[in-house]
Amino acid sequence: MRRRPVSGVLSDQMEKSAPKNQNSRICFLASLSAFFWLLLLYFHFVVLGTTTTTTTTTSPSAVVDQSTKFINPTTFDAINVEDDDSNEIPARRLQPPPRKQIGFPDLDSDSQNLNKNPNDSPPKEKNFPFMKALRTADNKNDPCGGKYIYVHDLPSRFNEDMLKECRSLSLWTNMCKFTTNAGLGPPLENVEGVFSNTGWYATNQFAVDVIFSNRMKQYECLTNDSSIAAAFFVPFYAGFDIARYLWGYNISTRDAASLDLVDWLMKRPEWNIMGGKDHFLVAGRITWDFRRLSEEESDWGNKLLFLPAAKNMSMLVVESSPWNANDYGIPYPTYFHPAKDEDVFVWQDRMRKLERKWLFSFAGAPRPDNPKSIRGQIIDQCRSSKVGKLLECDFGESKCHSPSSIMQMFQSSLFCLQPQGDSYTRRSAFDSMLAGCIPVFFHPGSAYTQYTWHLPKNYTKYSVFIPEDDIRKRNVSIEERLSSIPPEQVSIMREEVISLIPRLVYADPRSKLETLKDAFDVSVQAIIDKVTNLRKDMIEGRIDEDFIEENSWKYALLDEGQHEVGPHEWDPFFSKPKNEESSDTSAEAAKNSWKNEQRSQ
């Protein structure tokens, strides 16, 4: 029996099963094709559709990783905002992301989240230590929101101890009587009927230190919580401190308390919130007493305002420097310190009704040692005029030392002449306005660039300006200039002056005005506004890199929202001399001011 070959057997079997296998292969290929098309449709409509939507809503900058860095538009430096937890606030390092600007992509939230892991925590915002204080202003239920003041509890050597040694505060004047009644001095008797019945005191012109500090004790929004403070008050009697040592003491003695104060403050945690830029103090003297430019023993004053830490603080003085940014002018104290609103209203009404028989008047002494002074010519014009009144002042007995005589003359005058004293400013300017007398200034530094918080920037509303050179070189007639002003305009200006009285006087520190804002209130609010704006600038990364400190007087005259200064009509009045000349000039002015303290200022 012959065996059939294997190939023959397999061939027969394959031939028998061929139709069945062919049908199975066709079904398999059909299933595979359907699965492929389903997979292709899913990928097209689901995966690609989602990606397309994301792409259309994402900015081209989505590839930028900005979880920890941002771009400084000024320097184009990448700055890490999470690598510094200190309280120091370097302006450049801690700038937050720049506002939207042309030329810089707007890094929106979608671009930030494109490559973000859902498990990652959100990026941290820079938490400035004063954020809580700023938020208090948003609390409408808190009448003190955004107004809280923190007062440093200084050691008594910086304030009260000086009052205990009041005889040492002046070389020629016994200041003890002037520090009574919370710094107002002894009450004035109204023998001649010049004053109102209450609120009048023989206040020393350099007593603002203690008056302001005592007014602060009555401030309605004091706090012990530094985290909500809008500003920090330093109750250092800077004016009394330097007054003790101006004559016959070396510079080490004159600087000692200032250096001690700065050292004490810088160790406090409150200082670190803004490095002192939210701190302020008051000195009832002119700025030149605190701006000694050299270490020469013969140079005047101390160097408080030139200390690096003090440059961050704001110092309120009765005369500020036009060329420096860390001091601000506040009014000299007058003799009137109302205890309630009604005291002010009664006085204002009385000033409106007065008959004023003199066109102009002047109370003061000549300055024969100062060749630039125009006082001699003013005195000559007063003497020769039939409508001018002169109250001559000098050492010794004089009516200039009588508050009653001074106020009586001012109340009888339409205009009161206010030339420079030994320095730019005079207390007399505020005494005259208190009397409803329109001030006449001869230098913009006597008021217009000084008291921008308290006086209208439009000086023509309340005063007359006659440039010094008109008197010095051109011998302009003051009488003719003032007579040319229409009576209707004079009435409008006088009413403006009378309306300013509340904000030019310091209320009795032992009481509180109900609705009116006095010089203290205006000053504190101005400081709060200054600090608040600075904090907002720091948060938003705004830096005025074009700021020129020597033009400080110009910045003070800018309207709100303005930031740039340029040439000004008053530039000739403030052309700063060379440093050595400036030092001599300011020191000489301060010395003369101190020597003439007992004259009417």
C-alpha positions as CSV (number, residue, x, y, z in Angstrom):
1,M,0.0,0.0,0.0
2,R,1.5,3.1,-1.1
3,R,1.5,6.0,1.5
4,R,0.3,9.3,0.3
5,P,2.6,12.2,0.7
6,V,2.0,14.7,3.6
7,S,1.8,17.6,1.1
8,G,-1.0,15.8,-0.7
9,V,-3.0,15.4,2.5
10,L,-2.6,19.1,3.5
11,S,-3.5,20.2,0.1
12,D,-6.7,18.2,0.1
13,Q,-7.7,19.6,3.6
14,M,-7.0,23.2,2.6
15,E,-9.0,22.9,-0.5
16,K,-11.9,21.5,1.6
17,S,-11.7,24.4,4.2
18,A,-10.9,27.3,1.8
19,P,-14.4,28.9,1.7
20,K,-14.8,28.9,5.5
21,N,-11.4,30.6,6.1
22,Q,-12.0,33.2,3.5
23,N,-15.2,34.4,5.2
24,S,-13.4,34.8,8.6
25,R,-10.6,36.9,7.2
26,I,-13.0,39.3,5.6
27,C,-14.9,39.8,9.0
28,F,-11.6,40.4,10.8
29,L,-10.5,43.1,8.3
30,A,-13.8,44.9,8.5
31,S,-13.7,45.0,12.3
32,L,-10.2,46.4,12.2
33,S,-11.1,49.1,9.7
34,A,-14.1,50.2,11.8
35,F,-12.0,50.4,14.9
36,F,-9.4,52.5,13.1
37,W,-12.1,54.9,11.8
38,L,-13.6,55.2,15.3
39,L,-10.2,55.9,16.8
40,L,-9.5,58.5,14.1
41,L,-12.8,60.3,14.7
42,Y,-12.3,60.3,18.5
43,F,-8.8,61.8,18.1
44,H,-10.1,64.5,15.7
45,F,-13.1,65.7,17.6
46,V,-12.2,65.2,21.2
47,V,-8.4,65.5,21.5
48,L,-7.7,68.0,18.7
49,G,-10.9,70.0,19.5
50,T,-9.8,70.6,23.1
51,T,-6.3,71.5,22.1
52,T,-7.6,74.0,19.6
53,T,-9.8,75.7,22.1
54,T,-7.0,76.0,24.6
55,T,-4.7,77.5,21.9
56,T,-7.2,80.2,20.9
57,T,-7.5,81.4,24.5
58,T,-3.9,81.3,25.5
59,S,-1.5,84.3,24.8
60,P,1.7,83.7,23.0
61,S,3.5,84.2,26.3
62,A,2.2,81.0,27.7
63,V,5.5,79.5,27.4
64,V,6.9,81.9,30.0
65,D,7.1,80.3,33.5
66,Q,6.1,83.1,35.9
67,S,5.3,81.2,39.0
68,T,8.3,82.8,40.9
69,K,9.6,85.6,38.7
70,F,8.5,88.7,36.8
71,I,10.1,91.0,34.4
72,N,11.2,94.5,35.5
73,P,10.2,96.8,32.5
74,T,12.9,99.2,33.4
75,T,15.9,97.0,33.8
76,F,14.6,93.8,32.1
77,D,15.9,91.9,35.0
78,A,14.2,88.7,36.2
79,I,13.4,89.3,39.9
80,N,12.5,86.6,42.3
81,V,9.7,87.8,44.6
82,E,9.8,84.9,47.0
83,D,13.4,84.8,48.0
84,D,13.3,87.7,50.6
85,D,11.2,87.5,53.7
86,S,12.8,90.4,55.5
87,N,10.9,93.6,56.4
88,E,13.3,95.8,54.6
89,I,11.8,97.4,51.5
90,P,14.4,97.9,48.8
91,A,12.5,99.8,46.2
92,R,14.0,98.1,43.2
93,R,14.1,94.5,44.5
94,L,10.5,94.3,45.7
95,Q,8.7,95.8,42.6
96,P,5.6,93.8,41.9
97,P,4.7,92.8,38.3
98,P,4.6,95.8,36.0
99,R,1.3,97.2,34.9
100,K,0.2,96.4,31.3
101,Q,2.4,98.3,29.0
102,I,2.9,98.5,25.2
103,G,5.7,96.2,24.2
104,F,5.2,93.8,27.1
105,P,3.0,90.7,26.9
106,D,-0.1,90.6,29.2
107,L,0.7,87.5,31.2
108,D,-2.9,86.5,32.0
109,S,-4.2,83.8,34.2
110,D,-4.7,81.3,31.3
111,S,-1.1,81.5,30.3
112,Q,0.0,81.0,33.9
113,N,-2.1,77.9,34.2
114,L,-1.3,76.3,30.8
115,N,1.7,74.2,32.1
116,K,0.6,74.3,35.7
117,N,0.3,71.1,37.7
118,P,-3.2,70.9,39.3
119,N,-1.6,69.7,42.5
120,D,0.6,72.8,42.8
121,S,-0.4,75.6,45.3
122,P,-1.3,79.0,43.8
123,P,1.6,81.5,43.4
124,K,2.1,83.7,46.5
125,E,1.5,87.4,46.5
126,K,4.0,89.6,48.1
127,N,2.7,90.4,51.6
128,F,3.9,93.8,52.7
129,P,3.7,94.3,56.4
130,F,1.4,97.3,56.1
131,M,-1.3,95.5,54.1
132,K,-3.6,95.2,57.1
133,A,-3.3,98.9,57.8
134,L,-4.3,99.7,54.2
135,R,-7.3,97.4,54.5
136,T,-8.7,99.1,57.5
137,A,-9.6,102.1,55.3
138,D,-12.1,99.7,53.5
139,N,-14.0,99.0,56.7
140,K,-16.9,101.5,56.5
141,N,-18.0,100.5,60.0
142,D,-14.7,101.8,61.5
143,P,-14.6,105.6,61.7
144,C,-10.8,105.3,62.3
145,G,-10.2,103.1,59.4
146,G,-7.1,104.3,57.6
147,K,-6.5,107.0,60.3
148,Y,-4.9,105.1,63.1
149,I,-1.7,106.7,64.6
150,Y,0.8,104.7,66.7
151,V,2.7,106.8,69.2
152,H,6.1,105.6,70.3
153,D,6.5,105.3,74.1
154,L,9.9,107.1,74.2
155,P,12.0,107.2,77.3
156,S,11.4,110.4,79.2
157,R,14.8,111.8,78.4
158,F,13.5,112.6,74.9
159,N,10.6,114.8,76.0
160,E,9.3,115.2,79.6
161,D,12.7,115.5,81.2
162,M,13.4,118.6,79.1
163,L,10.3,120.3,80.6
164,K,11.5,119.5,84.1
165,E,14.7,121.4,83.2
166,C,12.8,124.2,81.4
167,R,15.1,127.0,82.6
168,S,17.8,125.5,80.3
169,L,15.7,125.6,77.2
170,S,16.7,129.2,76.3
171,L,19.7,131.3,77.0
172,W,17.7,134.5,77.4
173,T,14.1,133.5,78.1
174,N,12.7,131.6,81.1
175,M,10.7,129.0,79.2
176,C,9.1,127.5,82.3
177,K,6.1,129.8,82.1
178,F,5.7,129.1,78.4
179,T,5.5,125.3,78.9
180,T,2.5,125.6,81.3
181,N,-1.1,124.9,80.2
182,A,0.0,122.1,77.9
183,G,2.5,124.3,76.2
184,L,0.1,127.3,75.6
185,G,1.7,129.5,78.2
186,P,0.0,131.8,80.7
187,P,-3.5,133.1,79.8
188,L,-3.7,136.6,78.4
189,E,-5.8,139.3,80.1
190,N,-8.3,141.0,77.8
191,V,-7.9,144.4,79.4
192,E,-8.2,146.4,76.2
193,G,-10.9,144.2,74.7
194,V,-8.7,143.1,71.8
195,F,-9.2,139.4,72.4
196,S,-12.2,137.3,73.0
197,N,-13.0,136.2,76.5
198,T,-11.5,132.7,76.4
199,G,-8.8,130.8,74.5
200,W,-6.0,133.4,74.5
201,Y,-2.5,132.7,75.8
202,A,1.0,134.2,75.7
203,T,2.3,131.4,73.6
204,N,6.0,131.2,72.7
205,Q,6.6,131.0,69.0
206,F,8.9,127.9,69.4
207,A,6.5,125.9,71.6
208,V,5.0,123.7,68.8
209,D,6.9,120.6,70.1
210,V,4.9,120.3,73.3
211,I,1.6,121.7,71.9
212,F,1.6,119.2,69.1
213,S,2.5,116.3,71.4
214,N,-0.3,117.2,73.8
215,R,-2.8,117.5,71.0
216,M,-1.8,114.0,69.8
217,K,-2.9,112.7,73.2
218,Q,-6.4,113.8,72.4
219,Y,-6.4,112.3,68.9
220,E,-9.4,110.0,68.5
221,C,-7.7,107.3,66.5
222,L,-4.7,106.3,68.6
223,T,-3.7,102.6,68.5
224,N,-1.3,100.2,70.2
225,D,-1.5,97.8,67.3
226,S,1.3,98.8,64.9
227,S,-0.1,96.5,62.2
228,I,-3.1,98.8,61.6
229,A,-1.2,102.1,62.0
230,A,-1.5,104.6,59.1
231,A,1.6,106.5,60.5
232,F,3.9,106.5,63.5
233,F,4.4,109.6,65.7
234,V,7.7,110.1,67.5
235,P,7.1,112.5,70.5
236,F,10.7,113.8,70.6
237,Y,11.0,117.5,71.5
238,A,13.6,118.1,68.9
239,G,13.2,121.9,69.0
240,F,13.7,122.1,72.8
241,D,16.6,119.7,72.6
242,I,18.7,121.8,70.2
243,A,17.6,125.0,71.9
244,R,19.5,123.9,75.0
245,Y,22.8,123.6,73.3
246,L,22.9,126.2,70.5
247,W,25.3,128.4,72.3
248,G,28.6,127.3,73.9
249,Y,28.3,123.6,73.4
250,N,30.4,121.3,71.1
251,I,28.9,119.3,68.2
252,S,29.0,116.1,70.2
253,T,26.6,117.5,72.8
254,R,24.4,119.0,70.1
255,D,24.1,115.7,68.3
256,A,23.9,113.4,71.2
257,A,20.1,113.2,71.7
258,S,19.4,112.9,67.9
259,L,21.9,110.0,67.6
260,D,20.4,108.4,70.7
261,L,16.8,108.7,69.3
262,V,17.7,107.2,65.9
263,D,19.5,104.3,67.6
264,W,16.4,103.7,69.8
265,L,14.0,103.8,66.9
266,M,15.9,101.5,64.6
267,K,15.8,98.8,67.2
268,R,12.0,98.8,67.3
269,P,10.0,96.4,65.2
270,E,7.7,99.2,64.1
271,W,10.7,100.8,62.3
272,N,11.2,97.8,60.1
273,I,7.7,98.1,58.6
274,M,8.9,100.8,56.2
275,G,12.4,101.6,57.4
276,G,11.0,104.8,59.1
277,K,9.3,106.2,56.0
278,D,6.0,106.0,57.9
279,H,7.4,107.9,60.9
280,F,7.0,111.6,61.7
281,L,8.1,114.1,64.4
282,V,7.6,117.7,65.1
283,A,10.1,120.5,65.9
284,G,9.0,124.0,66.7
285,R,12.0,125.6,65.1
286,I,13.3,126.4,61.6
287,T,14.9,123.6,59.6
288,W,18.3,125.2,59.6
289,D,18.8,124.4,63.3
290,F,18.9,120.7,62.3
291,R,21.0,120.9,59.1
292,R,24.6,121.4,60.1
293,L,26.6,120.6,57.0
294,S,30.0,120.1,58.6
295,E,31.8,118.8,61.6
296,E,33.3,122.2,62.4
297,E,32.6,123.3,66.0
298,S,31.8,126.8,64.7
299,D,29.0,125.5,62.4
300,W,25.4,126.0,63.6
301,G,22.9,123.5,65.0
302,N,22.9,119.7,64.9
303,K,22.7,117.3,62.0
304,L,19.4,115.5,62.9
305,L,17.9,116.0,59.4
306,F,21.1,114.8,57.7
307,L,21.2,111.5,59.6
308,P,20.5,108.6,57.2
309,A,17.7,107.2,59.3
310,A,16.1,110.6,59.8
311,K,16.1,111.3,56.1
312,N,13.4,108.5,55.9
313,M,11.2,110.2,58.5
314,S,9.1,113.3,57.9
315,M,9.9,116.3,60.2
316,L,7.3,119.0,60.7
317,V,9.0,122.4,61.3
318,V,7.8,126.0,61.3
319,E,10.1,126.7,58.4
320,S,11.2,124.0,55.9
321,S,14.0,123.8,53.4
322,P,13.0,124.4,49.8
323,W,15.8,122.1,48.7
324,N,15.1,119.0,50.9
325,A,12.3,116.4,50.8
326,N,12.2,115.3,54.5
327,D,10.7,118.4,56.2
328,Y,7.4,120.1,55.9
329,G,6.2,123.5,57.0
330,I,3.5,123.9,59.6
331,P,2.1,127.1,61.1
332,Y,3.8,129.0,63.9
333,P,1.6,129.0,67.0
334,T,-0.5,132.1,67.5
335,Y,-2.0,133.5,70.7
336,F,-5.4,131.9,70.0
337,H,-6.2,128.4,71.1
338,P,-9.9,127.7,70.9
339,A,-11.5,125.0,73.1
340,K,-14.7,124.5,71.0
341,D,-16.0,125.4,67.5
342,E,-18.1,128.3,68.9
343,D,-14.9,130.1,70.0
344,V,-13.8,130.1,66.4
345,F,-17.1,131.1,64.9
346,V,-17.5,134.1,67.3
347,W,-14.0,135.3,66.5
348,Q,-14.5,135.0,62.7
349,D,-17.7,137.0,62.9
350,R,-16.0,139.7,64.9
351,M,-13.1,140.0,62.4
352,R,-15.6,140.4,59.5
353,K,-17.3,143.4,61.2
354,L,-14.2,145.4,62.1
355,E,-13.6,148.8,60.7
356,R,-10.0,148.9,59.3
357,K,-8.7,152.5,59.1
358,W,-5.2,151.6,57.9
359,L,-4.5,150.5,54.3
360,F,-1.4,148.6,55.4
361,S,0.8,148.1,58.5
362,F,4.1,146.6,59.5
363,A,5.4,145.3,62.9
364,G,9.1,144.6,63.0
365,A,12.7,145.9,63.2
366,P,15.2,146.7,60.5
367,R,18.1,144.4,59.7
368,P,21.0,146.8,59.1
369,D,23.5,143.9,59.1
370,N,21.8,142.2,56.2
371,P,22.4,144.0,52.9
372,K,19.7,141.9,51.2
373,S,17.0,142.9,53.6
374,I,14.2,145.2,52.4
375,R,12.9,145.9,55.9
376,G,14.6,149.3,56.0
377,Q,12.8,150.5,52.9
378,I,9.5,149.1,54.1
379,I,9.9,151.0,57.3
380,D,10.6,154.2,55.4
381,Q,7.5,153.8,53.3
382,C,5.4,153.2,56.4
383,R,6.7,156.3,58.0
384,S,6.1,158.5,54.9
385,S,2.5,157.2,54.2
386,K,-0.6,158.7,55.7
387,V,-2.4,155.3,55.3
388,G,0.4,153.1,56.7
389,K,0.9,152.1,60.3
390,L,4.3,151.1,61.8
391,L,5.0,149.3,65.0
392,E,8.8,149.4,65.4
393,C,10.4,146.6,67.3
394,D,13.8,146.3,68.9
395,F,15.5,145.0,72.0
396,G,14.2,146.4,75.3
397,E,10.7,147.5,76.1
398,S,8.5,147.8,73.0
399,K,4.9,147.4,72.1
400,C,6.0,144.6,69.8
401,H,6.3,142.5,73.0
402,S,2.7,143.1,73.8
403,P,0.3,140.7,72.0
404,S,-2.5,143.1,72.6
405,S,-0.7,146.0,70.8
406,I,0.3,143.7,67.8
407,M,-3.2,142.2,67.4
408,Q,-4.9,145.6,67.7
409,M,-2.8,147.1,64.9
410,F,-3.5,144.0,62.6
411,Q,-7.2,144.2,63.3
412,S,-7.1,147.9,62.2
413,S,-5.4,147.1,58.9
414,L,-6.5,145.9,55.5
415,F,-3.1,144.6,54.5
416,C,-0.2,143.5,56.7
417,L,3.4,143.5,55.3
418,Q,5.3,140.3,55.8
419,P,8.9,140.6,54.5
420,Q,11.5,138.0,55.3
421,G,12.8,138.0,58.9
422,D,16.2,136.5,59.6
423,S,15.0,133.5,57.6
424,Y,12.2,133.1,55.1
425,T,9.3,133.0,57.6
426,R,7.7,135.0,60.4
427,R,5.2,134.2,63.1
428,S,3.7,137.6,62.4
429,A,2.2,136.3,59.2
430,F,-0.1,134.0,61.2
431,D,-0.9,136.6,63.8
432,S,-2.0,138.9,61.0
433,M,-4.2,136.4,59.3
434,L,-5.8,135.5,62.6
435,A,-6.8,139.2,62.8
436,G,-8.4,139.0,59.3
437,C,-5.6,141.1,57.7
438,I,-4.5,140.2,54.2
439,P,-0.8,139.3,54.2
440,V,1.6,140.9,51.7
441,F,4.6,138.7,50.9
442,F,7.8,139.6,49.2
443,H,9.4,136.2,48.8
444,P,7.6,132.9,47.9
445,G,9.5,131.1,50.6
446,S,7.8,133.1,53.3
447,A,4.5,131.2,52.8
448,Y,3.7,129.9,49.3
449,T,6.3,127.1,49.2
450,Q,6.2,126.5,53.0
451,Y,2.6,125.9,54.1
452,T,1.1,124.0,51.2
453,W,-0.9,121.8,53.5
454,H,-2.6,124.8,55.2
455,L,-2.8,127.5,52.6
456,P,-4.4,127.5,49.1
457,K,-1.9,126.9,46.3
458,N,-3.6,129.8,44.5
459,Y,-1.9,132.5,46.6
460,T,-3.8,135.3,44.9
461,K,-7.0,134.2,46.7
462,Y,-5.7,135.3,50.1
463,S,-2.6,137.4,49.7
464,V,-0.6,139.9,47.6
465,F,2.8,139.2,46.2
466,I,5.3,142.0,45.6
467,P,8.7,140.7,44.6
468,E,11.6,141.9,46.7
469,D,13.4,143.4,43.7
470,D,10.4,145.7,43.1
471,I,11.2,147.3,46.5
472,R,15.0,146.9,46.5
473,K,15.8,148.0,43.0
474,R,12.8,149.7,41.6
475,N,11.5,151.4,44.8
476,V,7.9,150.5,43.9
477,S,5.3,152.3,46.1
478,I,3.6,149.8,48.3
479,E,0.8,152.2,48.9
480,E,0.1,152.6,45.2
481,R,0.2,148.9,44.6
482,L,-2.3,148.1,47.3
483,S,-4.5,151.1,46.5
484,S,-5.0,149.8,43.0
485,I,-6.8,146.6,44.2
486,P,-10.6,147.1,43.8
487,P,-12.5,147.3,47.1
488,E,-14.7,144.3,46.0
489,Q,-11.6,142.2,45.5
490,V,-10.3,143.3,48.9
491,S,-13.5,142.1,50.5
492,I,-13.3,138.7,48.8
493,M,-9.6,138.2,49.8
494,R,-10.3,139.2,53.4
495,E,-13.2,136.7,53.6
496,E,-10.8,134.0,52.3
497,V,-8.3,134.9,55.0
498,I,-10.9,134.7,57.7
499,S,-12.2,131.4,56.4
500,L,-8.6,130.0,56.8
501,I,-8.4,130.8,60.5
502,P,-9.4,127.4,61.8
503,R,-6.7,125.5,59.9
504,L,-4.0,128.0,61.0
505,V,-4.5,127.8,64.8
506,Y,-3.8,125.1,67.3
507,A,-6.8,124.2,69.4
508,D,-6.4,123.9,73.1
509,P,-4.7,120.5,73.6
510,R,-6.9,119.8,76.6
511,S,-10.0,119.8,74.5
512,K,-11.2,118.9,70.9
513,L,-13.0,120.9,68.3
514,E,-16.2,119.3,67.2
515,T,-16.4,119.8,63.4
516,L,-13.5,122.2,62.5
517,K,-10.1,121.0,61.6
518,D,-7.2,122.9,63.2
519,A,-3.6,123.1,62.2
520,F,-2.9,119.8,64.0
521,D,-5.7,118.0,62.2
522,V,-4.6,119.2,58.8
523,S,-1.0,118.2,59.4
524,V,-1.8,114.7,60.7
525,Q,-4.1,114.1,57.7
526,A,-1.4,115.3,55.3
527,I,1.1,112.8,56.8
528,I,-1.4,110.0,56.6
529,D,-2.1,110.8,53.0
530,K,1.7,110.9,52.2
531,V,2.4,107.5,53.9
532,T,-0.7,105.9,52.3
533,N,0.3,107.0,48.8
534,L,3.9,105.8,49.4
535,R,2.6,102.4,50.4
536,K,0.4,102.1,47.3
537,D,3.4,103.1,45.2
538,M,5.5,100.4,46.8
539,I,2.8,97.8,46.1
540,E,2.4,98.8,42.5
541,G,6.1,99.1,41.9
542,R,6.0,102.8,41.1
543,I,9.3,104.7,41.4
544,D,9.9,108.3,40.5
545,E,13.4,107.9,39.2
546,D,13.4,111.5,37.9
547,F,12.8,113.0,41.3
548,I,15.3,115.8,42.0
549,E,15.5,116.7,45.7
550,E,16.8,120.2,45.1
551,N,13.5,120.9,43.4
552,S,11.4,119.9,46.4
553,W,9.7,123.2,46.6
554,K,8.4,122.7,43.1
555,Y,6.9,119.3,43.8
556,A,5.0,120.8,46.7
557,L,3.2,123.2,44.3
558,L,2.1,120.5,41.9
559,D,-1.6,119.7,41.6
560,E,-2.8,116.2,42.4
561,G,-1.9,113.7,39.7
562,Q,1.0,115.8,38.4
563,H,4.5,114.4,38.8
564,E,6.8,116.4,36.6
565,V,8.4,119.8,37.3
566,G,10.1,122.2,34.9
567,P,11.1,125.9,34.8
568,H,9.2,128.1,37.3
569,E,8.8,131.8,37.6
570,W,10.2,131.5,41.1
571,D,13.4,129.9,40.1
572,P,15.5,133.0,40.8
573,F,14.3,133.1,44.4
574,F,15.6,129.6,45.0
575,S,18.8,129.4,43.0
576,K,20.8,127.5,45.5
577,P,24.3,128.7,46.3
578,K,27.3,126.5,46.6
579,N,27.4,124.2,49.6
580,E,29.8,126.2,51.6
581,E,27.9,129.4,50.8
582,S,24.6,127.7,51.6
583,S,26.0,126.5,55.0
584,D,27.1,130.0,55.9
585,T,23.8,131.5,54.8
586,S,21.5,129.1,56.6
587,A,23.6,129.2,59.8
588,E,23.7,133.0,59.8
589,A,20.0,133.1,59.4
590,A,19.4,130.7,62.2
591,K,21.8,132.6,64.5
592,N,20.1,135.9,63.8
593,S,16.7,134.4,64.3
594,W,17.8,133.2,67.7
595,K,19.3,136.5,68.6
596,N,16.2,138.3,67.6
597,E,13.8,135.9,69.3
598,Q,12.6,138.6,71.7
599,R,11.6,140.9,68.8
600,S,8.3,140.6,67.2
601,Q,8.5,137.9,64.5
